[in-house]
Amino acid sequence: MFKCFVMICSLLNPKNCMQLEDIRDIHKTEESCVERAIEIATQVPYYYPNYRAMKYRCKKLAKGQLT
């Protein structure tokens, strides 16, 4: 199981960054997690106009771990 995180940074101040966490689902495969990260990244300019996605991370969860 994988949890998706995307780091976004301000275009005006590149040191001003935030981490977004996917709350929609926990992914069974790393591939589906990466697909979700790309989906989130494409939506960033709509929800955060002055930010852009910079990095993503698919964190492998231990058995029984939800976050």
Summary of the structure (lengths in Angstrom):
residues: 67
radius of gyration: 12.5
end to end distance: 10.1
largest distance: 40.6
contacts: 172
relative contact order: 0.34
helix: 27%
strand: 37%
